[in-house]
Amino acid sequence: MKHAALAAPPEIVKLAVLAVGGQGGGVLTDWITTLALSQGWWAQATSVAGVAQRTGATIYYVEMAPRDPAQPQRAPVFALSPAPGDVDILIAAELAEAGRAILRGFVTPGRTTLIASTHRMLAVSEKIAAADGRADAATLLAHARSHSRRLVAFDMEAVANANAAHVSASLFGALAGAGVLPFSRDAYAATIRAGGVGVDPSLRAFAAACSAAEAGAAAADGSLEASAAPPVAPVPAGPSALMTEWSALATHAAAFPQPVSQMAAHGLARVVDYLDADYGAEYLARLDRALAGDDPARDFAFSTAAAKHLAIAMAYDDLPRVADLKTRSPRAARIRTETGATEVEPVHTTEYLHPRIDEVVATLPASLGERLAARPKLMAALDRFVNRGRRIRTDRITGFCALWLVAGLRRHRRRLLRHRTETVHLDHWFDLALTVRATDYALAVAILDARRLIKGYADTHARGLAKYDRVLAALPLLANRPDAADWLRRLIAAALEDPEGQRLDGALRTIRRFAAD
Amino acid sequence: MAERSFAREVEKLRLGTGETFSGEGILAITKALLQCGVGYVGGYQGAPISHLMDVLADAQPILAELGVHFEASASEAAATAMLAASVHYPIRGAATFKSAVGLNVASDALANLASGGVTGGALLILGEDYGEGSSIMQERSHAFAMKSQVWLLDPRPNLPSIVAAVEHGFALSEASNTPVMLQVRIRACHVTGSFTAKNNRRPPMTVADALANPRRDTARIVLPPASFLHEREKITHRLPAAHAYIRRHALNETFGPARSPVGIILQGGMYNAVIRALQRLGLADAFGETQVPLHVLNVTYPLIEDDLLAFCAGKNAVLIVEEGQPDHIEQALGAMLHKAASPTRLEGKGPLPMAGEYSGQVMLDGLGAFLRAHAPDLLAPAIRAPNLPEPPDLSALVRETPNRPPGFCIGCPERPIFAATKLIEQERGPHHIASDIGCHLFSIMPPFELGATTMGYGLGPASASALNAEGATRRSISFIGDGGFWHNGLTSSIGNAVFNRSDNVIVIVDNFYSAATGGQDILSSRATNPSKSTLHPITAAVRGMGVKWIRQIDNTYDVARMREALRDALTSPDKGPKVIVASSECMLNKQRREAPILRAATRDGQRVVRRRFGVDADICTGDHACMRLSGCPSLTLRTLADPLRDDPVAQIDASCVGCGACGEVADAAILCPSFYEARIIANPTRWDRFWTRFNRRLIAALQAHRDARRLTFT
């Protein structure tokens, strides 16, 4: 027996499983109970299966105890639900559920062994934020470590997926590997075999997770750090003439001070990929303006932000861009990976597109487009022909060819209406930031960052643009305030918080109030 | 077809005398019914008693062998009314449902049944849906027992006790001519354990025997003067008979030392939690050997006054552990002690809270407070005055732990209905929306946040009936599920709307099953059922009720069409209720039905098409507009290793079942062009392979042409 405390017979072992509905918590609980019973122990499981199972947080509970040799037929009295401060083993089938377990008091320092899968299943509240509403995995993991007697944490979902099994199998493996129950690994495996469903994949996932847990499973920290590693700069490929042009640009960008040059490497690749090398030169020219007079003491924050947002602004999302990305050569292989199709299985790909007349007109030559856009009635009439969902099969030559031709418009981009609109907008924004920099450096950086609000397509894009305009319209109210940059950042954060912009309204009201004072 | 197959459980129902039955509490009850010679069983599905219904539905051959009639009742009222078969005939009958909601629905039938009384044992098995995991309003079934004078059993939550309660329940019912309710809490329904089985018994009289020999007795019918006699009979005959049976068979149990300054009186269902608290206070061992006397009420109504007073005699104080409110038992016990001029101090709601589940911590705190106040000497010093550590600061963790309420499943056909509703509200402004009971009630949660009230099963449209005004500029929208529709919605909601000339919009969410309760078949289910009559279209019933404006949507995933139907309904000049029947199969059941067939077909080398959706990460801008119209668990976020990206982009993970709701929403709401659909062909035909090769070559040529004239980055 590995667990000394269990040597005294009447000691009851209390184990809770916190899972997300649909994760197979019931299967895991069955396994654990069956295992204990098969080893001659008493065991009892309970759950609150009901609608709670439907993707909500749900809890399963097992109590078990070895038989008393003096009175082997006498059954202990088990409780039906876990109590805070009274749980020996807590299995969290997902990282935020580990957090919930701690909050509910089911993880006691000095007592509870916490077995947690570090993968995330995002809650709806985390996904609907316009920016990044996800919980901080590092905080969750740090609490998991500091509140438990011992933490066994790694991505058990990945282990399960790698073996075509469910996470219940790798959680069972981690429980075995943690060695908190005095049962042999063979007994665990026999339990899976006795279950009779999906035995081989489950056994593989079980074995892999068991070994990982035995090895101490430091993987959790490693995987989190890996995702924080700095991204590698994109590598170009193409005809040698273009490569020569590229290396000139790349040399120019590499000469920028850090951290500007690193960001510029990505930005430059984005804009050259978007159009051509000349466009890259335009990008670098703008960056040169940003760097001229930038402040090394401030770590070139202005130029770094410029390197990022200039690239995003210059590589705006238009029809040729979407068509281009949907018709590139590496895409088919990527879709194969994403959808789990094997090499021999044909994949039919249907694109869900819904262009409106606005996008079409924006892709016309600027003068023609402007004349059309100036006639709302005509636009509305034309929109009736254009505005509908288009399902395009890009695995077929016909559908592919249609998008391929649209993608070809990219070469003529400089003459199109959208380019003119975007360039005017960009110049206004960038000039504004440069002007403000002379008096308020931090505010200028915040102005650059406000571009973050412009994203999405169609109405989402329009709403983002409107929010950006409203945020920047507050600048006169902030003029000459020492905390102007802080306020602008607050406005940006408020604008990102809810899609309808009510938080932004509130923040703007506050600013108007103190501006009036 | 129910959510789970119970083939294995059904075999357990055949166990004979001396064999060991192992399984969940609710299955033990099912087995106990057959051991008791039950003649007929019915009920209405719902957690936590769905499994009882599902097992019996799958156990038709066994029931047929025994001559037991089984019914999937239309509602709890129908199930309770069914017990009328035990009024004149000495046949044991059982009905089961979720409570307190089930008793609310059943109370008309229950009151009539209780008034006339029964000859054969009549047992109501109540899945007491209270506390954690509950999906209903928090009320007690206890009050129904008191108002109708129906006896209430609340056995200790272990299988032998629960099985014994079923056996005694029938016998008590027969001995006192009174229906008996057996209350089992959520966790007790799902608790695992074992008991020693007995042979199943064929009912001495079957329902077929009864039909062949009809009986009647005017004195058992609820109409004056009999009804006045019934009330007196309850007091003069039935209650004393019940008291006598309960005492004779010692249904209530006493544990622990005979002498003690204090004692605890508890509902049977609270026993394990009380023992756990005593274990933690150092006053009981693992086997439940307690140092504090316990009087366990396995029958919580009626109370046996003499037994209670005897238990209290000689004690300074007793604690009554009674979960839920009002505190019916405590009030009754207080009156008994007062009338008996007992010096024993009564505690209950005080050390223990009036409202809420008696969870482990609540019980520990409550018993601890009681004992510290009335018997501190029983407690070890470290427990009497513990040194509690400072509670840790968890504020950072609170921020990072998202709430996770239940929601629509992956690929749920109801999600696009609410996406369409949200889109129509974006177009036409907010409307009054009435919700109903069922999975579709998840619409009230983010990301949809649609729905103002829920008033009961099948009552969604009825709950919007007052909001119907001549010349109103907006109509209300009510939702009702197919389950609620057949439960009573057809009359209470649809008939009510027709008769009162409602001008509002009603959406009937038809997913082919009673889905929220586990996927049981109902009248409009699309599959044939060997023992039930299905395939009755909802539209025919609605038309029969007199509705003129009906739209049938056969594919709820077509968000644009769903939105158009809503727009038509909200703007139609036609008078009378506008009914949209939105039908697509529950994805959970569809997957359960189809996935094994498709897997087998793939294995056998047949051509099988898998459907999956994906997001082009380089096209997604990370605005998450699609999430705010979906909430699908498989539509999630990921961080790209690209410093130009501030926000994570959308991603569809491997759990996608290819329902297409995300793509349809992106199209209907004109969100973005990131979504693509992939149809993956397993075991392609020669034509598939040729056609794929042909297209690939041409496409590769075009791509090569362009790649030769540009720089690309990886």
Chai-1 contact restraints between the chains, C-beta under 6 A:
chainA,res_idxA,chainB,res_idxB,connection_type,confidence,min_distance_angstrom,max_distance_angstrom,comment,restraint_id
A,P10,B,A286,contact,1.0,0.0,6.0,A-B,restraint_1
A,I12,B,A286,contact,1.0,0.0,6.0,A-B,restraint_2
A,T33,B,T192,contact,1.0,0.0,6.0,A-B,restraint_3
A,Q44,B,T192,contact,1.0,0.0,6.0,A-B,restraint_4
A,A45,B,T192,contact,1.0,0.0,6.0,A-B,restraint_5
A,T46,B,R187,contact,1.0,0.0,6.0,A-B,restraint_6
A,T46,B,H190,contact,1.0,0.0,6.0,A-B,restraint_7
A,T46,B,V191,contact,1.0,0.0,6.0,A-B,restraint_8
A,S47,B,H190,contact,1.0,0.0,6.0,A-B,restraint_9
A,V48,B,E132,contact,1.0,0.0,6.0,A-B,restraint_10
A,V48,B,G133,contact,1.0,0.0,6.0,A-B,restraint_11
A,V48,B,I186,contact,1.0,0.0,6.0,A-B,restraint_12
A,G50,B,A47,contact,1.0,0.0,6.0,A-B,restraint_13
A,G50,B,G133,contact,1.0,0.0,6.0,A-B,restraint_14
A,G50,B,S135,contact,1.0,0.0,6.0,A-B,restraint_15
A,V51,B,S135,contact,1.0,0.0,6.0,A-B,restraint_16
A,V51,B,P406,contact,1.0,0.0,6.0,A-B,restraint_17
A,V51,B,A516,contact,1.0,0.0,6.0,A-B,restraint_18
A,A52,B,G133,contact,1.0,0.0,6.0,A-B,restraint_19
A,A52,B,P406,contact,1.0,0.0,6.0,A-B,restraint_20
A,R54,B,P406,contact,1.0,0.0,6.0,A-B,restraint_21
A,R54,B,C409,contact,1.0,0.0,6.0,A-B,restraint_22
A,T55,B,P406,contact,1.0,0.0,6.0,A-B,restraint_23
A,T55,B,G407,contact,1.0,0.0,6.0,A-B,restraint_24
A,T55,B,P633,contact,1.0,0.0,6.0,A-B,restraint_25
A,G56,B,R404,contact,1.0,0.0,6.0,A-B,restraint_26
A,G56,B,P405,contact,1.0,0.0,6.0,A-B,restraint_27
A,G56,B,P406,contact,1.0,0.0,6.0,A-B,restraint_28
A,A57,B,R404,contact,1.0,0.0,6.0,A-B,restraint_29
A,R74,B,F287,contact,1.0,0.0,6.0,A-B,restraint_30
A,P76,B,A286,contact,1.0,0.0,6.0,A-B,restraint_31
A,P76,B,F287,contact,1.0,0.0,6.0,A-B,restraint_32
A,V77,B,N272,contact,1.0,0.0,6.0,A-B,restraint_33
A,V77,B,I275,contact,1.0,0.0,6.0,A-B,restraint_34
A,V77,B,G288,contact,1.0,0.0,6.0,A-B,restraint_35
A,A79,B,N272,contact,1.0,0.0,6.0,A-B,restraint_36
A,A79,B,R276,contact,1.0,0.0,6.0,A-B,restraint_37
A,L80,B,P157,contact,1.0,0.0,6.0,A-B,restraint_38
A,L80,B,R187,contact,1.0,0.0,6.0,A-B,restraint_39
A,L80,B,V191,contact,1.0,0.0,6.0,A-B,restraint_40
A,L80,B,N272,contact,1.0,0.0,6.0,A-B,restraint_41
A,A83,B,G360,contact,1.0,0.0,6.0,A-B,restraint_42
A,A83,B,Q361,contact,1.0,0.0,6.0,A-B,restraint_43
A,P84,B,Q361,contact,1.0,0.0,6.0,A-B,restraint_44
A,A96,B,T401,contact,1.0,0.0,6.0,A-B,restraint_45
A,A96,B,P402,contact,1.0,0.0,6.0,A-B,restraint_46
A,G99,B,L397,contact,1.0,0.0,6.0,A-B,restraint_47
A,G99,B,T401,contact,1.0,0.0,6.0,A-B,restraint_48
A,R100,B,T401,contact,1.0,0.0,6.0,A-B,restraint_49
A,L103,B,T401,contact,1.0,0.0,6.0,A-B,restraint_50
A,L122,B,T636,contact,1.0,0.0,6.0,A-B,restraint_51
A,L122,B,L637,contact,1.0,0.0,6.0,A-B,restraint_52
A,A123,B,P402,contact,1.0,0.0,6.0,A-B,restraint_53
A,A123,B,R404,contact,1.0,0.0,6.0,A-B,restraint_54
A,V124,B,P446,contact,1.0,0.0,6.0,A-B,restraint_55
A,V124,B,P447,contact,1.0,0.0,6.0,A-B,restraint_56
A,V124,B,G631,contact,1.0,0.0,6.0,A-B,restraint_57
A,S125,B,P402,contact,1.0,0.0,6.0,A-B,restraint_58
A,E126,B,P402,contact,1.0,0.0,6.0,A-B,restraint_59
A,K127,B,M627,contact,1.0,0.0,6.0,A-B,restraint_60
A,K127,B,L637,contact,1.0,0.0,6.0,A-B,restraint_61
A,I128,B,P447,contact,1.0,0.0,6.0,A-B,restraint_62
A,I128,B,M627,contact,1.0,0.0,6.0,A-B,restraint_63
A,I128,B,R628,contact,1.0,0.0,6.0,A-B,restraint_64
A,A130,B,H624,contact,1.0,0.0,6.0,A-B,restraint_65
A,A131,B,D647,contact,1.0,0.0,6.0,A-B,restraint_66
A,D132,B,D647,contact,1.0,0.0,6.0,A-B,restraint_67
A,D132,B,P648,contact,1.0,0.0,6.0,A-B,restraint_68
A,A135,B,E400,contact,1.0,0.0,6.0,A-B,restraint_69
A,A135,B,P402,contact,1.0,0.0,6.0,A-B,restraint_70
A,D136,B,E400,contact,1.0,0.0,6.0,A-B,restraint_71
A,T139,B,A396,contact,1.0,0.0,6.0,A-B,restraint_72
A,T139,B,E400,contact,1.0,0.0,6.0,A-B,restraint_73
A,L140,B,E400,contact,1.0,0.0,6.0,A-B,restraint_74
A,H143,B,L397,contact,1.0,0.0,6.0,A-B,restraint_75
A,P231,B,A641,contact,1.0,0.0,6.0,A-B,restraint_76
A,P231,B,P643,contact,1.0,0.0,6.0,A-B,restraint_77
A,P234,B,F713,contact,1.0,0.0,6.0,A-B,restraint_78
A,V235,B,T714,contact,1.0,0.0,6.0,A-B,restraint_79
A,P236,B,L711,contact,1.0,0.0,6.0,A-B,restraint_80
A,P236,B,F713,contact,1.0,0.0,6.0,A-B,restraint_81
A,A237,B,T712,contact,1.0,0.0,6.0,A-B,restraint_82
A,G238,B,R710,contact,1.0,0.0,6.0,A-B,restraint_83
A,G238,B,L711,contact,1.0,0.0,6.0,A-B,restraint_84
A,L242,B,L711,contact,1.0,0.0,6.0,A-B,restraint_85
A,W246,B,L711,contact,1.0,0.0,6.0,A-B,restraint_86
A,M263,B,P643,contact,1.0,0.0,6.0,A-B,restraint_87
A,H266,B,P643,contact,1.0,0.0,6.0,A-B,restraint_88
A,H266,B,L644,contact,1.0,0.0,6.0,A-B,restraint_89
A,A269,B,F713,contact,1.0,0.0,6.0,A-B,restraint_90
A,V272,B,L711,contact,1.0,0.0,6.0,A-B,restraint_91
A,D273,B,F713,contact,1.0,0.0,6.0,A-B,restraint_92
A,K308,B,L644,contact,1.0,0.0,6.0,A-B,restraint_93
A,A311,B,L644,contact,1.0,0.0,6.0,A-B,restraint_94
A,I312,B,L644,contact,1.0,0.0,6.0,A-B,restraint_95
A,V322,B,I619,contact,1.0,0.0,6.0,A-B,restraint_96
A,V322,B,P673,contact,1.0,0.0,6.0,A-B,restraint_97
A,L325,B,D618,contact,1.0,0.0,6.0,A-B,restraint_98
A,L325,B,I619,contact,1.0,0.0,6.0,A-B,restraint_99
A,S329,B,Q703,contact,1.0,0.0,6.0,A-B,restraint_100
A,I335,B,A678,contact,1.0,0.0,6.0,A-B,restraint_101
A,E338,B,G614,contact,1.0,0.0,6.0,A-B,restraint_102
A,T339,B,R612,contact,1.0,0.0,6.0,A-B,restraint_103
A,T339,B,G614,contact,1.0,0.0,6.0,A-B,restraint_104
A,T339,B,A678,contact,1.0,0.0,6.0,A-B,restraint_105
A,A341,B,I680,contact,1.0,0.0,6.0,A-B,restraint_106
A,E345,B,I680,contact,1.0,0.0,6.0,A-B,restraint_107
A,E345,B,I681,contact,1.0,0.0,6.0,A-B,restraint_108
A,E345,B,A682,contact,1.0,0.0,6.0,A-B,restraint_109
A,P346,B,I681,contact,1.0,0.0,6.0,A-B,restraint_110
A,P346,B,P684,contact,1.0,0.0,6.0,A-B,restraint_111
A,P346,B,D688,contact,1.0,0.0,6.0,A-B,restraint_112
A,P346,B,T692,contact,1.0,0.0,6.0,A-B,restraint_113
A,V347,B,A678,contact,1.0,0.0,6.0,A-B,restraint_114
A,V347,B,I680,contact,1.0,0.0,6.0,A-B,restraint_115
A,H348,B,R679,contact,1.0,0.0,6.0,A-B,restraint_116
A,T349,B,Y676,contact,1.0,0.0,6.0,A-B,restraint_117
A,T349,B,A678,contact,1.0,0.0,6.0,A-B,restraint_118
A,T350,B,E677,contact,1.0,0.0,6.0,A-B,restraint_119
A,E351,B,Y676,contact,1.0,0.0,6.0,A-B,restraint_120
A,Y352,B,G663,contact,1.0,0.0,6.0,A-B,restraint_121
A,Y352,B,A666,contact,1.0,0.0,6.0,A-B,restraint_122
A,Y352,B,D667,contact,1.0,0.0,6.0,A-B,restraint_123
A,Y352,B,F675,contact,1.0,0.0,6.0,A-B,restraint_124
A,L353,B,P673,contact,1.0,0.0,6.0,A-B,restraint_125
A,H354,B,D667,contact,1.0,0.0,6.0,A-B,restraint_126
A,H354,B,I670,contact,1.0,0.0,6.0,A-B,restraint_127
A,G389,B,D667,contact,1.0,0.0,6.0,A-B,restraint_128
A,R396,B,N695,contact,1.0,0.0,6.0,A-B,restraint_129
A,I397,B,N695,contact,1.0,0.0,6.0,A-B,restraint_130
A,I397,B,L698,contact,1.0,0.0,6.0,A-B,restraint_131
A,F400,B,I699,contact,1.0,0.0,6.0,A-B,restraint_132
A,W404,B,L702,contact,1.0,0.0,6.0,A-B,restraint_133
A,R452,B,D646,contact,1.0,0.0,6.0,A-B,restraint_134
A,K455,B,T621,contact,1.0,0.0,6.0,A-B,restraint_135
A,K455,B,D623,contact,1.0,0.0,6.0,A-B,restraint_136
A,G456,B,T621,contact,1.0,0.0,6.0,A-B,restraint_137
A,G456,B,D623,contact,1.0,0.0,6.0,A-B,restraint_138
A,Y457,B,C672,contact,1.0,0.0,6.0,A-B,restraint_139
A,A458,B,I670,contact,1.0,0.0,6.0,A-B,restraint_140
A,T460,B,D623,contact,1.0,0.0,6.0,A-B,restraint_141
A,T460,B,A625,contact,1.0,0.0,6.0,A-B,restraint_142
